[in-house]
Amino acid sequence: MTAGQKSNKPVALVTGAAAGIGKATALAYAKSGCHVAISDVQADKLTAVAKEIEALGVEVLTDVHDVGDEAAVRKFHQRIGAKWGRLDYACNNAGIEGAQGATHEMSMDNYDRVMNINVRGLVVCMQEQIKLMLPHGQGAIVNIASIAGLVGFPEMVAYCASKGAVVQITRSVAVEYAERNIRVNAICPGVIKTDMVDRVTKQDPETEAAYAAFHPMNRMGTVAEVADAIVFLSLPQASFITGQALAVDGGMVAR
Ligand SMILES: NC(=O)c1ccc[n+]([C@@H]2O[C@H](COP(=O)([O-])OP(=O)(O)OC[C@H]3O[C@@H](n4cnc5c(N)ncnc54)[C@H](O)[C@@H]3O)[C@@H](O)[C@H]2O)c1
């Protein structure tokens, strides 16, 4: 390519891409032939993921920021527009579990923090993504919700509220932009073995077995199983699917 010429490969974006589901998704987009923009608060791990993406022969853009920082989120998306002039797929994955505990004793700072990152941050991301997608008359957004957005779990009121909001935001925005060919779906993972789950189970074998037993398949999911579903919902194979909240949960919410 000559200088100044922009590649016509699709461009994908993943937030929270330094680890876990986000990292697996960024690599899966790269393997499918996309250039990839990745963001996270963990600078060193993000750089390592960027190297893995580049080794797959596509371009990468990294940005270290907190997804709850509105100005930084907007600037990141502007960098994507400046670099590639387009955005085809976006996976809004960055999220936190927050503190668990009795609702009547919960700190409202915890509630505000979880809602700011998991909900407000995601909405700001979506605003900027839609701005990049509208001029091209196409795009697909996949928001990472949770089975905690579909059913209630005790002592997790902030997390459940945030993920329920992500499901409804997905439906609302999907309906609004359907005619303009921007699809919006959510993935609701069951328990997936990542750093987030290790923080909760403390890798105690008995606790891990109990978490596995939540699922009719009697195991936790893998990050690859979630990433594959995200890439499927992004690509044109899913062209008539929008506004859905797909549980990737070994059958948990089916019972
Ligand atoms: N692991 C599970 O069982 C599970 C289940 C359902 C939903 N989810 C959701 O999937 C998403 C990813 O979870 P995971 O298990 O891979 O988590 P993880 O903690 O292993 O990884 C999350 C990544 O996001 C980054 N991140 C966290 N807060 C951020 C912020 N404010 N700004 C930017 N980056 C931030 C972290 O640094 C990390 O790299 C989250 O939204 C989570 O709620 C996870």
The ligand as an SDF file (V2000), in Angstrom:
LIG
                    3D

 44 48  0  0  0  0  0  0  0  0999 V2000
  -15.6720  -14.3880   33.3830 N   0  0  0  0  0  0  0  0  0  0  0  0
  -16.9670  -14.5780   33.5470 C   0  0  0  0  0  0  0  0  0  0  0  0
  -17.4180  -15.5740   34.1170 O   0  0  0  0  0  0  0  0  0  0  0  0
  -17.9480  -13.5730   33.0090 C   0  0  0  0  0  0  0  0  0  0  0  0
  -19.2960  -13.9310   33.0150 C   0  0  0  0  0  0  0  0  0  0  0  0
  -20.2370  -13.0510   32.5240 C   0  0  0  0  0  0  0  0  0  0  0  0
  -19.8210  -11.8190   32.0290 C   0  0  0  0  0  0  0  0  0  0  0  0
  -18.5160  -11.4870   32.0490 N   0  0  0  0  0  0  0  0  0  0  0  0
  -18.1620  -10.1680   31.5220 C   0  0  0  0  0  0  0  0  0  0  0  0
  -17.1930  -10.3080   30.5110 O   0  0  0  0  0  0  0  0  0  0  0  0
  -16.3560   -9.1500   30.4850 C   0  0  0  0  0  0  0  0  0  0  0  0
  -14.9060   -9.5800   30.5720 C   0  0  0  0  0  0  0  0  0  0  0  0
  -14.7440  -10.3240   31.7680 O   0  0  0  0  0  0  0  0  0  0  0  0
  -13.4430  -11.2160   32.0720 P   0  0  0  0  0  0  0  0  0  0  0  0
  -13.9150  -12.3630   32.8510 O   0  0  0  0  0  0  0  0  0  0  0  0
  -12.6400  -11.4240   30.8370 O   0  0  0  0  0  0  0  0  0  0  0  0
  -12.7220  -10.2050   33.0660 O   0  0  0  0  0  0  0  0  0  0  0  0
  -11.1800   -9.9950   33.4300 P   0  0  0  0  0  0  0  0  0  0  0  0
  -11.2040   -9.2210   34.6960 O   0  0  0  0  0  0  0  0  0  0  0  0
  -10.4590  -11.2840   33.3880 O   0  0  0  0  0  0  0  0  0  0  0  0
  -10.6920   -9.0650   32.2310 O   0  0  0  0  0  0  0  0  0  0  0  0
  -11.2980   -7.7960   32.0400 C   0  0  0  0  0  0  0  0  0  0  0  0
  -10.3600   -6.8800   31.3110 C   0  0  0  0  0  0  0  0  0  0  0  0
  -10.9920   -5.5850   31.2900 O   0  0  0  0  0  0  0  0  0  0  0  0
  -10.0900   -4.6200   31.8170 C   0  0  0  0  0  0  0  0  0  0  0  0
  -10.8160   -3.5840   32.5020 N   0  0  0  0  0  0  0  0  0  0  0  0
  -11.4500   -3.6720   33.7080 C   0  0  0  0  0  0  0  0  0  0  0  0
  -11.9830   -2.5050   34.0240 N   0  0  0  0  0  0  0  0  0  0  0  0
  -11.6870   -1.6450   33.0240 C   0  0  0  0  0  0  0  0  0  0  0  0
  -11.9500   -0.2730   32.7870 C   0  0  0  0  0  0  0  0  0  0  0  0
  -12.6080    0.4570   33.6840 N   0  0  0  0  0  0  0  0  0  0  0  0
  -11.5200    0.2770   31.6430 N   0  0  0  0  0  0  0  0  0  0  0  0
  -10.8240   -0.4480   30.7430 C   0  0  0  0  0  0  0  0  0  0  0  0
  -10.5260   -1.7400   30.9160 N   0  0  0  0  0  0  0  0  0  0  0  0
  -10.9450   -2.3280   32.0390 C   0  0  0  0  0  0  0  0  0  0  0  0
   -9.1780   -5.3930   32.7620 C   0  0  0  0  0  0  0  0  0  0  0  0
   -7.9470   -4.6990   32.9670 O   0  0  0  0  0  0  0  0  0  0  0  0
   -9.0210   -6.7110   32.0400 C   0  0  0  0  0  0  0  0  0  0  0  0
   -7.9690   -6.6950   31.1240 O   0  0  0  0  0  0  0  0  0  0  0  0
  -16.8170   -8.2610   31.6360 C   0  0  0  0  0  0  0  0  0  0  0  0
  -17.7180   -7.2830   31.1540 O   0  0  0  0  0  0  0  0  0  0  0  0
  -17.5460   -9.2360   32.5460 C   0  0  0  0  0  0  0  0  0  0  0  0
  -18.5140   -8.6060   33.3410 O   0  0  0  0  0  0  0  0  0  0  0  0
  -17.5730  -12.3340   32.5250 C   0  0  0  0  0  0  0  0  0  0  0  0
  1  2  1  0
  2  3  2  0
  2  4  1  0
  4  5  1  0
  4 44  2  0
  5  6  2  0
  6  7  1  0
  7  8  2  0
  8  9  1  0
  8 44  1  0
  9 10  1  0
  9 42  1  0
 10 11  1  0
 11 12  1  0
 11 40  1  0
 12 13  1  0
 13 14  1  0
 14 15  2  0
 14 16  1  0
 14 17  1  0
 17 18  1  0
 18 19  2  0
 18 20  1  0
 18 21  1  0
 21 22  1  0
 22 23  1  0
 23 24  1  0
 23 38  1  0
 24 25  1  0
 25 26  1  0
 25 36  1  0
 26 27  1  0
 26 35  1  0
 27 28  2  0
 28 29  1  0
 29 30  1  0
 29 35  2  0
 30 31  1  0
 30 32  2  0
 32 33  1  0
 33 34  2  0
 34 35  1  0
 36 37  1  0
 36 38  1  0
 38 39  1  0
 40 41  1  0
 40 42  1  0
 42 43  1  0
M  CHG  2   8   1  16  -1
M  END
$$$$
